[in-house]
Amino acid sequence: MPDDGRRDGRPPFDRPFEDADTKQRVYGAVLHARKPMTAAEVADRADCSEESARTHLSFYADLGIVIQHEGRPVRYERNDDYFEWRRVNELAREHTVDELQTRVSELTDRIEEYRGRFNADSPAEVDVLEFDAERVDDVYAELGDWATVVEERRLHERARRKAAGSTAPSHS
């Protein structure tokens, strides 16, 4: 048996769903897609028949995981709102209101550090060309981190509000 150096059981990068069943491969194909795809394109990525892809895509559309765009041909895309809803619910379920508030505060502090460092209110306001050429890559990395921190704070705040609402006493 050849030793390919992967002892942790992870699949190869070019075939991340090779050991998955068809339903999982279709899910993975849609999850990783950057634009709406036809059932044939999903089938190609998921290494299954077009009919199988269509069946699973219809199931995922019914669940709200994918959005089905009518037309010729019908196209399918990942429903980012579903995944955001799922992440918010996961955070609210796994953390207390106090933990979520602490995280929101930590993320807010990091955002304020970035605002001070770049003298801007958001990463979009920063002109990377104002920096020395040797720093441009680092600046892009910091701006990407800043944008991620902003998004994480938004999700944690939504989860905090959800958790606070679910623990509030009812006034029946």
Backbone as a printed PyTorch tensor [residue, N CA C, xyz], in Angstrom:
tensor([[[  0.8570,  -1.1740,   0.0000],
         [  0.0000,   0.0000,   0.0000],
         [  0.8970,   1.2290,   0.0000]],

        [[  0.7040,   2.1690,  -0.9300],
         [  1.5530,   3.3480,  -0.9840],
         [  1.2790,   4.2800,   0.1880]],

        [[  2.3410,   4.9030,   0.6660],
         [  2.2090,   5.8670,   1.7560],
         [  2.2160,   7.2610,   1.1560]],

        [[  1.0880,   7.9200,   1.1910],
         [  1.0110,   9.2590,   0.5960],
         [  1.2500,  10.3570,   1.6180]],

        [[  1.6350,  10.0040,   2.8360],
         [  1.9750,  11.0070,   3.8410],
         [  0.7830,  11.5480,   4.6190]],

        [[ -0.4390,  11.1260,   4.3010],
         [ -1.6160,  11.6180,   5.0180],
         [ -2.0570,  10.5680,   6.0120]],

        [[ -1.6660,  10.7340,   7.2390],
         [ -2.0320,   9.7630,   8.2690],
         [ -3.2420,  10.2320,   9.0770]],

        [[ -3.6960,  11.4500,   8.8340],
         [ -4.7990,  11.9870,   9.6300],
         [ -6.1600,  11.6930,   9.0270]],

        [[ -6.2040,  10.9690,   7.9190],
         [ -7.4730,  10.5800,   7.3320],
         [ -8.1380,  11.6300,   6.4700]],

        [[ -7.5000,  12.7800,   6.2790],
         [ -8.1010,  13.8060,   5.4300],
         [ -8.0220,  13.3920,   3.9670]],

        [[ -9.0660,  13.6860,   3.1980],
         [ -9.0320,  13.3440,   1.7740],
         [ -8.0980,  14.3070,   1.0350]],

        [[ -7.6530,  13.9230,  -0.1460],
         [ -6.7950,  14.8200,  -0.9120],
         [ -7.5370,  16.1050,  -1.2530]],

        [[ -6.7910,  17.2020,  -1.3570],
         [ -7.3780,  18.5200,  -1.5900],
         [ -8.2110,  18.5640,  -2.8640]],

        [[ -7.7570,  17.9120,  -3.9130],
         [ -8.4720,  17.9780,  -5.1850],
         [ -9.7380,  17.1310,  -5.2070]],

        [[ -9.9170,  16.2280,  -4.2240],
         [-11.1180,  15.3890,  -4.1560],
         [-11.5930,  15.3030,  -2.7100]],

        [[-12.0490,  16.4190,  -2.1280],
         [-12.3670,  16.4270,  -0.6960],
         [-13.5410,  15.5400,  -0.2930]],

        [[-14.3940,  15.1190,  -1.2470],
         [-15.5740,  14.3240,  -0.9000],
         [-15.5110,  12.9220,  -1.5080]],

        [[-14.3030,  12.4510,  -1.7980],
         [-14.1870,  11.1980,  -2.5380],
         [-14.7880,  10.0050,  -1.7960]],

        [[-14.7710,   9.9980,  -0.4700],
         [-15.3280,   8.8770,   0.2780],
         [-16.7740,   9.1270,   0.7200]],

        [[-17.3510,  10.2430,   0.3290],
         [-18.7050,  10.6040,   0.7340],
         [-19.7300,   9.9620,  -0.1980]],

        [[-20.9690,   9.8340,   0.3080],
         [-22.0230,   9.3300,  -0.5580],
         [-22.4840,  10.4520,  -1.4990]],

        [[-23.3460,  10.1000,  -2.4350],
         [-23.7790,  11.0560,  -3.4600],
         [-24.4120,  12.2940,  -2.8450]],

        [[-25.2690,  12.0970,  -1.8610],
         [-25.9520,  13.2250,  -1.2120],
         [-24.9220,  14.2000,  -0.6200]],

        [[-23.8870,  13.6840,   0.0320],
         [-22.8440,  14.5250,   0.6210],
         [-22.0080,  15.2080,  -0.4630]],

        [[-21.7310,  14.5060,  -1.5450],
         [-20.9360,  15.1010,  -2.6230],
         [-21.6960,  16.2410,  -3.2970]],

        [[-23.0050,  16.0650,  -3.4880],
         [-23.8250,  17.1350,  -4.0740],
         [-23.8320,  18.3370,  -3.1240]],

        [[-24.0110,  18.0730,  -1.8420],
         [-23.9750,  19.1290,  -0.8280],
         [-22.6430,  19.8670,  -0.8850]],

        [[-21.5560,  19.1370,  -0.9320],
         [-20.2310,  19.7380,  -0.9920],
         [-20.0140,  20.5540,  -2.2490]],

        [[-20.5150,  20.0710,  -3.3740],
         [-20.3620,  20.8000,  -4.6380],
         [-21.0680,  22.1490,  -4.5700]],

        [[-22.2700,  22.1740,  -4.0350],
         [-23.0160,  23.4250,  -3.9140],
         [-22.3690,  24.3240,  -2.8640]],

        [[-21.9490,  23.7380,  -1.7780],
         [-21.3370,  24.5070,  -0.6970],
         [-20.0980,  25.2540,  -1.1710]],

        [[-19.3130,  24.6520,  -2.0360],
         [-18.0670,  25.2490,  -2.4980],
         [-18.2050,  26.0700,  -3.7760]],

        [[-19.3930,  26.1040,  -4.3510],
         [-19.6030,  26.8540,  -5.5920],
         [-19.5930,  28.3550,  -5.3370]],

        [[-19.0380,  29.0810,  -6.2560],
         [-18.9670,  30.5410,  -6.1490],
         [-20.0450,  31.2370,  -6.9680]],

        [[-20.7650,  30.4820,  -7.7750],
         [-21.8290,  31.0480,  -8.6100],
         [-22.8960,  29.9840,  -8.8150]],

        [[-24.0950,  30.3920,  -9.2220],
         [-25.1470,  29.3990,  -9.4860],
         [-24.6920,  28.3940, -10.5470]],

        [[-25.0860,  27.1360, -10.3450],
         [-24.6950,  26.0620, -11.2600],
         [-25.9140,  25.2740, -11.7120]],

        [[-25.8020,  24.6850, -12.8850],
         [-26.8500,  23.7820, -13.3760],
         [-26.6890,  22.4340, -12.6860]],

        [[-27.7230,  21.6030, -12.7920],
         [-27.6440,  20.2550, -12.2250],
         [-26.5170,  19.4720, -12.8920]],

        [[-26.2850,  19.6970, -14.1820],
         [-25.2020,  19.0100, -14.8850],
         [-23.8400,  19.4140, -14.3260]],

        [[-23.6710,  20.6970, -14.0200],
         [-22.4020,  21.1550, -13.4470],
         [-22.1970,  20.5840, -12.0500]],

        [[-23.2660,  20.5440, -11.2630],
         [-23.1790,  19.9630,  -9.9250],
         [-22.8530,  18.4750, -10.0440]],

        [[-23.5210,  17.7820, -10.9560],
         [-23.2780,  16.3530, -11.1570],
         [-21.8230,  16.0990, -11.5230]],

        [[-21.2750,  16.9470, -12.3700],
         [-19.8780,  16.8020, -12.7690],
         [-18.9530,  16.9550, -11.5630]],

        [[-19.1990,  17.9610, -10.7490],
         [-18.3670,  18.1880,  -9.5570],
         [-18.5620,  17.1110,  -8.4980]],

        [[-19.7870,  16.5950,  -8.4150],
         [-20.1030,  15.6050,  -7.3890],
         [-19.8680,  14.1690,  -7.8720]],

        [[-19.4800,  14.0320,  -9.1300],
         [-19.2150,  12.7160,  -9.7090],
         [-20.4260,  11.7990,  -9.5410]],

        [[-21.5630,  12.2850, -10.0680],
         [-22.7920,  11.4910, -10.0150],
         [-23.5990,  11.7800, -11.2700]],

        [[-24.7170,  11.1170, -11.4080],
         [-25.5780,  11.3580, -12.5600],
         [-26.3070,  12.6900, -12.3830]],

        [[-26.7110,  13.2490, -13.4820],
         [-27.4610,  14.5030, -13.4330],
         [-28.7890,  14.3100, -12.6970]],

        [[-29.4170,  13.1620, -12.8730],
         [-30.6860,  12.8770, -12.1970],
         [-30.4920,  12.8090, -10.6850]],

        [[-29.4200,  12.1620, -10.2460],
         [-29.1290,  12.1140,  -8.8070],
         [-28.8840,  13.5140,  -8.2580]],

        [[-28.1180,  14.2910,  -8.9970],
         [-27.8450,  15.6680,  -8.5640],
         [-29.1550,  16.4340,  -8.4350]],

        [[-30.0220,  16.3150,  -9.4460],
         [-31.3060,  17.0190,  -9.4300],
         [-32.1540,  16.6120,  -8.2230]],

        [[-32.1850,  15.3180,  -7.9290],
         [-32.9570,  14.8110,  -6.7860],
         [-32.4660,  15.4250,  -5.4870]],

        [[-31.1570,  15.4160,  -5.2760],
         [-30.5920,  15.9520,  -4.0380],
         [-30.7100,  17.4730,  -3.9860]],

        [[-30.5380,  18.1180,  -5.1200],
         [-30.6760,  19.5780,  -5.1580],
         [-32.1010,  19.9980,  -4.8210]],

        [[-33.0730,  19.2440,  -5.2930],
         [-34.4700,  19.5290,  -4.9810],
         [-34.7130,  19.3890,  -3.4770]],

        [[-34.1470,  18.3470,  -2.8840],
         [-34.2540,  18.1250,  -1.4420],
         [-33.6310,  19.3010,  -0.6830]],

        [[-32.4270,  19.7120,  -1.0830],
         [-31.7540,  20.8330,  -0.4170],
         [-32.4970,  22.1480,  -0.6320]],

        [[-33.1270,  22.3030,  -1.7810],
         [-33.9310,  23.5110,  -2.0260],
         [-35.1390,  23.5370,  -1.0960]],

        [[-35.7850,  22.3710,  -0.9000],
         [-36.9210,  22.2900,   0.0180],
         [-36.5190,  22.6500,   1.4450]],

        [[-35.2940,  22.3090,   1.8320],
         [-34.7960,  22.6230,   3.1730],
         [-34.3070,  24.0650,   3.3020]],

        [[-34.1380,  24.7370,   2.1710],
         [-33.6420,  26.1120,   2.2030],
         [-32.1300,  26.2130,   2.1650]],

        [[-31.4420,  25.1020,   1.9730],
         [-29.9870,  25.0940,   1.9250],
         [-29.4840,  25.6610,   0.6000]],

        [[-30.2110,  25.3920,  -0.4560],
         [-29.8710,  25.9560,  -1.7650],
         [-31.0580,  26.7450,  -2.2980]],

        [[-30.7440,  27.6590,  -3.1780],
         [-31.7600,  28.4630,  -3.8560],
         [-31.8540,  27.9460,  -5.2790]],

        [[-33.0730,  27.6780,  -5.7130],
         [-33.3030,  27.2000,  -7.0690],
         [-33.7740,  28.3760,  -7.9150]],

        [[-33.0360,  28.6600,  -8.9770],
         [-33.3870,  29.7440,  -9.8940],
         [-34.0270,  29.1270, -11.1350]],

        [[-35.2950,  29.4310, -11.3250],
         [-36.0090,  28.8900, -12.4820],
         [-35.4460,  29.4950, -13.7640]],

        [[-35.5940,  28.7930, -14.8290],
         [-35.1070,  29.2330, -16.1290],
         [-34.6490,  28.0330, -16.9210]],

        [[-34.0480,  28.3110, -18.0240],
         [-33.5260,  27.2380, -18.8650],
         [-32.0650,  27.4670, -19.0910]],

        [[-31.2300,  26.7260, -18.4690],
         [-31.5310,  25.6670, -17.5140],
         [-31.7440,  26.2170, -16.0990]],

        [[-32.3510,  25.4000, -15.2550],
         [-32.5070,  25.7350, -13.8370],
         [-31.1090,  25.7690, -13.2340]],

        [[-30.8700,  26.7540, -12.3590],
         [-29.5650,  26.8650, -11.6960],
         [-29.7760,  26.8110, -10.1790]],

        [[-28.7470,  26.3650,  -9.4990],
         [-28.7950,  26.2120,  -8.0490],
         [-27.5970,  26.9260,  -7.4420]],

        [[-27.8450,  27.5390,  -6.2760],
         [-26.7320,  28.1560,  -5.5620],
         [-26.9030,  27.9860,  -4.0640]],

        [[-25.8070,  28.0670,  -3.3860],
         [-25.7890,  27.9820,  -1.9210],
         [-26.5970,  29.1480,  -1.3590]],

        [[-27.4130,  28.8760,  -0.3500],
         [-28.1990,  29.9190,   0.3110],
         [-27.4030,  30.4080,   1.5210]],

        [[-26.6580,  31.4880,   1.3270],
         [-25.8120,  32.0050,   2.4070],
         [-26.6220,  32.3870,   3.6360]],

        [[-27.8610,  32.8250,   3.4620],
         [-28.7060,  33.1720,   4.6110],
         [-28.9630,  31.9520,   5.4960]],

        [[-29.1310,  30.7970,   4.8800],
         [-29.3320,  29.5670,   5.6490],
         [-28.1120,  29.2850,   6.5260]],

        [[-26.9200,  29.3890,   5.9310],
         [-25.7050,  29.0720,   6.6780],
         [-25.4340,  30.0980,   7.7720]],

        [[-25.8110,  31.3460,   7.5270],
         [-25.6790,  32.3590,   8.5720],
         [-26.6610,  32.0600,   9.7130]],

        [[-27.8880,  31.7370,   9.3700],
         [-28.8980,  31.3780,  10.3780],
         [-28.4070,  30.2000,  11.2170]],

        [[-27.8380,  29.2110,  10.5370],
         [-27.3290,  28.0340,  11.2290],
         [-26.1860,  28.3910,  12.1780]],

        [[-25.2700,  29.2510,  11.7460],
         [-24.1370,  29.6760,  12.5760],
         [-24.6230,  30.4580,  13.7950]],

        [[-25.5780,  31.3630,  13.5960],
         [-26.1210,  32.1450,  14.7110],
         [-26.7890,  31.2280,  15.7250]],

        [[-27.5660,  30.2730,  15.2590],
         [-28.2220,  29.3290,  16.1690],
         [-27.2090,  28.4800,  16.9220]],

        [[-26.1650,  28.0670,  16.2380],
         [-25.1100,  27.2810,  16.8790],
         [-24.4260,  28.0930,  17.9850]],

        [[-24.0840,  29.3380,  17.6860],
         [-23.4550,  30.2000,  18.6960],
         [-24.3880,  30.4030,  19.8930]],

        [[-25.6590,  30.6680,  19.6210],
         [-26.6230,  30.9110,  20.6970],
         [-26.8360,  29.6680,  21.5520]],

        [[-26.7720,  28.5110,  20.9390],
         [-26.9760,  27.2560,  21.6550],
         [-25.7490,  26.8740,  22.4930]],

        [[-24.5610,  27.1660,  21.9800],
         [-23.3310,  26.6950,  22.6290],
         [-22.7250,  27.6750,  23.6310]],

        [[-23.2380,  28.9190,  23.6600],
         [-22.6470,  29.9280,  24.5360],
         [-23.7250,  30.6390,  25.3440]],

        [[-23.3420,  31.0930,  26.5150],
         [-24.2670,  31.8700,  27.3370],
         [-24.3280,  33.2970,  26.8010]],

        [[-25.3400,  34.0330,  27.2510],
         [-25.4660,  35.4420,  26.8670],
         [-24.2150,  36.2020,  27.2980]],

        [[-23.7300,  35.9200,  28.4960],
         [-22.5300,  36.6070,  28.9940],
         [-21.2970,  36.2860,  28.1430]],

        [[-21.1390,  35.0340,  27.7590],
         [-20.0080,  34.6530,  26.8990],
         [-20.0850,  35.3660,  25.5520]],

        [[-21.2890,  35.4200,  25.0060],
         [-21.4670,  36.0950,  23.7170],
         [-21.2040,  37.5930,  23.8460]],

        [[-21.6600,  38.1940,  24.9350],
         [-21.4170,  39.6210,  25.1600],
         [-19.9270,  39.8860,  25.3020]],

        [[-19.2250,  39.0280,  26.0170],
         [-17.7730,  39.1780,  26.1710],
         [-17.0900,  39.1050,  24.8080]],

        [[-17.5160,  38.1620,  23.9920],
         [-16.9110,  38.0270,  22.6510],
         [-17.2180,  39.2450,  21.7930]],

        [[-18.4450,  39.7580,  21.8510],
         [-18.7980,  40.9690,  21.1020],
         [-17.8930,  42.1250,  21.5410]],

        [[-17.6650,  42.2370,  22.8350],
         [-16.8000,  43.3050,  23.3570],
         [-15.3650,  43.1360,  22.8680]],

        [[-14.8440,  41.9060,  22.8980],
         [-13.4880,  41.6480,  22.4080],
         [-13.3570,  42.0040,  20.9280]],

        [[-14.3350,  41.5950,  20.1410],
         [-14.3090,  41.8830,  18.7080],
         [-14.4280,  43.3870,  18.4560]],

        [[-15.2460,  44.0640,  19.2520],
         [-15.3830,  45.5200,  19.1240],
         [-14.0490,  46.2000,  19.4120]],

        [[-13.3430,  45.7360,  20.4270],
         [-12.0220,  46.2900,  20.7460],
         [-11.0590,  46.1060,  19.5720]],

        [[-11.0890,  44.9330,  18.9580],
         [-10.2120,  44.6970,  17.7990],
         [-10.5690,  45.5990,  16.6400]],

        [[-11.8640,  45.8060,  16.4210],
         [-12.3010,  46.7060,  15.3440],
         [-11.7910,  48.1160,  15.6150]],

        [[-11.8960,  48.5520,  16.8500],
         [-11.4120,  49.8940,  17.2090],
         [ -9.9020,  50.0190,  17.0070]],

        [[ -9.1590,  48.9420,  17.2910],
         [ -7.7130,  48.9520,  17.0400],
         [ -7.4380,  49.1440,  15.5550]],

        [[ -8.1590,  48.4220,  14.7110],
         [ -7.9810,  48.5720,  13.2600],
         [ -8.3530,  49.9790,  12.8050]],

        [[ -9.4490,  50.5050,  13.3230],
         [ -9.8550,  51.8710,  12.9500],
         [ -8.7580,  52.8700,  13.2880]],

        [[ -8.1560,  52.7070,  14.4700],
         [ -7.0700,  53.5960,  14.8620],
         [ -5.8220,  53.3970,  14.0150]],

        [[ -5.4620,  52.1540,  13.7670],
         [ -4.2560,  51.8470,  12.9950],
         [ -4.3480,  52.3810,  11.5740]],

        [[ -5.5210,  52.2740,  10.9660],
         [ -5.6800,  52.6780,   9.5720],
         [ -6.3640,  54.0360,   9.4100]],

        [[ -6.7690,  54.6440,  10.5310],
         [ -7.4630,  55.9310,  10.4820],
         [ -8.6340,  55.8770,   9.5000]],

        [[ -9.4540,  54.8340,   9.6430],
         [-10.6050,  54.6230,   8.7650],
         [-11.6790,  53.8950,   9.5580]],

        [[-12.9220,  54.0380,   9.1150],
         [-14.0370,  53.3810,   9.8010],
         [-14.2820,  51.9500,   9.3360]],

        [[-13.7790,  51.5890,   8.1600],
         [-13.9760,  50.2380,   7.6490],
         [-12.8140,  49.8750,   6.7280]],

        [[-12.6110,  48.5870,   6.5020],
         [-11.5350,  48.1640,   5.5950],
         [-11.7090,  48.7240,   4.1830]],

        [[-12.9520,  48.9160,   3.7570],
         [-13.2170,  49.4110,   2.4040],
         [-12.7140,  50.8370,   2.1980]],

        [[-12.5440,  51.5800,   3.2710],
         [-12.0890,  52.9650,   3.1680],
         [-10.5750,  53.0910,   3.0550]],

        [[ -9.8520,  51.9920,   3.2180],
         [ -8.3870,  52.0340,   3.2100],
         [ -7.8720,  51.9080,   1.7810]],

        [[ -6.9910,  52.8360,   1.3870],
         [ -6.3570,  52.7940,   0.0770],
         [ -5.0020,  52.1020,   0.2360]],

        [[ -4.9210,  50.8720,  -0.1990],
         [ -3.7190,  50.0640,  -0.0320],
         [ -2.5270,  50.6820,  -0.7550]],

        [[ -2.7800,  51.4130,  -1.8190],
         [ -1.6870,  52.0090,  -2.5870],
         [ -0.9670,  53.1210,  -1.8280]],

        [[ -1.5110,  53.5430,  -0.6980],
         [ -0.8430,  54.5480,   0.1200],
         [  0.2970,  53.9470,   0.9510]],

        [[  0.4370,  52.6400,   0.9480],
         [  1.4520,  51.9640,   1.7400],
         [  2.6440,  51.5910,   0.8690]],

        [[  3.7990,  51.4260,   1.5080],
         [  4.9960,  50.9950,   0.7970],
         [  4.7390,  49.6450,   0.1480]],

        [[  5.3450,  49.4480,  -1.0130],
         [  5.1210,  48.2250,  -1.7860],
         [  5.4270,  46.9670,  -0.9770]],

        [[  6.4530,  47.0010,  -0.1380],
         [  6.8020,  45.7970,   0.6270],
         [  5.7970,  45.4950,   1.7350]],

        [[  4.9120,  46.4310,   2.0700],
         [  3.9030,  46.2150,   3.1100],
         [  2.5340,  45.8580,   2.5460]],

        [[  2.3590,  45.9670,   1.2530],
         [  1.0280,  45.7950,   0.6500],
         [  0.4040,  44.4490,   1.0080]],

        [[  1.1680,  43.3620,   0.9170],
         [  0.6120,  42.0440,   1.2470],
         [  0.1590,  41.9830,   2.7000]],

        [[  0.9610,  42.5540,   3.5950],
         [  0.5840,  42.5690,   5.0150],
         [ -0.6720,  43.4060,   5.2450]],

        [[ -0.7660,  44.5240,   4.5380],
         [ -1.9450,  45.3870,   4.6780],
         [ -3.1860,  44.6530,   4.1950]],

        [[ -3.0850,  43.9870,   3.0490],
         [ -4.2310,  43.2070,   2.5620],
         [ -4.6390,  42.1460,   3.5800]],

        [[ -3.6660,  41.4710,   4.1890],
         [ -3.9770,  40.4470,   5.1930],
         [ -4.6880,  41.0770,   6.3920]],

        [[ -4.2020,  42.2280,   6.8480],
         [ -4.8310,  42.9010,   7.9860],
         [ -6.2440,  43.3670,   7.6410]],

        [[ -6.4320,  43.8740,   6.4380],
         [ -7.7660,  44.3180,   6.0330],
         [ -8.7260,  43.1280,   5.9450]],

        [[ -8.2250,  41.9880,   5.4790],
         [ -9.0480,  40.7780,   5.4380],
         [ -9.4350,  40.3340,   6.8370]],

        [[ -8.4760,  40.4060,   7.7620],
         [ -8.7680,  40.0480,   9.1460],
         [ -9.7880,  41.0190,   9.7370]],

        [[ -9.6240,  42.2890,   9.4680],
         [-10.5480,  43.3070,   9.9610],
         [-11.9620,  43.0110,   9.4780]],

        [[-12.1040,  42.7310,   8.1870],
         [-13.4300,  42.4210,   7.6350],
         [-14.0130,  41.1710,   8.2970]],

        [[-13.1740,  40.1830,   8.5720],
         [-13.6260,  38.9700,   9.2420],
         [-14.0920,  39.2750,  10.6560]],

        [[-13.3570,  40.1250,  11.3590],
         [-13.7190,  40.4920,  12.7270],
         [-15.0670,  41.2260,  12.7350]],

        [[-15.2820,  42.0970,  11.7650],
         [-16.5590,  42.8210,  11.6630],
         [-17.7060,  41.8200,  11.4710]],

        [[-17.5030,  40.8560,  10.5850],
         [-18.5370,  39.8470,  10.3190],
         [-18.7740,  38.9650,  11.5500]],

        [[-17.7090,  38.5490,  12.2130],
         [-17.8540,  37.7330,  13.4120],
         [-18.5990,  38.4890,  14.5120]],

        [[-18.3080,  39.7700,  14.6580],
         [-19.0190,  40.5550,  15.6710],
         [-20.5120,  40.6080,  15.3450]],

        [[-20.8320,  40.7970,  14.0830],
         [-22.2360,  40.8580,  13.6630],
         [-22.9460,  39.5440,  14.0070]],

        [[-22.3060,  38.4180,  13.7200],
         [-22.9090,  37.1170,  13.9960],
         [-23.0340,  36.8670,  15.4990]],

        [[-21.9990,  37.2210,  16.2470],
         [-22.0550,  37.0340,  17.6990],
         [-23.1130,  37.9420,  18.3330]],

        [[-23.2730,  39.1300,  17.8100],
         [-24.3070,  40.0240,  18.3400],
         [-25.6990,  39.4730,  18.0340]],

        [[-25.8930,  38.9470,  16.8360],
         [-27.1870,  38.3170,  16.5150],
         [-27.4440,  37.1410,  17.4430]],

        [[-26.4060,  36.3340,  17.6860],
         [-26.5520,  35.1800,  18.5820],
         [-26.8350,  35.6350,  20.0070]],

        [[-26.1770,  36.7130,  20.4400],
         [-26.4170,  37.2400,  21.7900],
         [-27.8590,  37.6790,  21.9420]],

        [[-28.3660,  38.4030,  20.9500],
         [-29.7700,  38.8480,  21.0000],
         [-30.7130,  37.6490,  20.9920]],

        [[-30.3930,  36.6420,  20.1890],
         [-31.2290,  35.4390,  20.1350],
         [-31.2090,  34.7250,  21.4850]],

        [[-30.0220,  34.5370,  22.0440],
         [-29.9060,  33.8540,  23.3330],
         [-30.5810,  34.6580,  24.4350]],

        [[-30.4480,  35.9720,  24.4070],
         [-31.0900,  36.8130,  25.4200],
         [-32.6050,  36.7360,  25.2970]],

        [[-33.0970,  36.6770,  24.0840],
         [-34.5410,  36.5770,  23.8570],
         [-35.0980,  35.2440,  24.2950]],

        [[-34.3030,  34.1840,  24.1500],
         [-34.7920,  32.8610,  24.5260],
         [-34.7110,  32.6270,  26.0270]],

        [[-33.9230,  33.4650,  26.7420],
         [-33.8190,  33.2940,  28.1940],
         [-34.6340,  34.3370,  28.9420]],

        [[-35.2450,  35.2520,  28.2010],
         [-36.0550,  36.2850,  28.8500],
         [-37.3160,  35.6410,  29.4480]],

        [[-37.7100,  36.1160,  30.6360],
         [-38.9360,  35.5500,  31.2240],
         [-40.1530,  35.9110,  30.3850]],

        [[-41.0730,  34.9870,  30.2980],
         [-42.2830,  35.2600,  29.5150],
         [-43.2540,  36.0530,  30.3870]],

        [[-44.0260,  36.8750,  29.7500],
         [-45.0080,  37.7200,  30.4620],
         [-46.4060,  37.2670,  30.0790]],

        [[-46.7450,  36.0290,  30.4520],
         [-48.0610,  35.5000,  30.0770],
         [-49.1370,  36.0010,  30.9710]]])
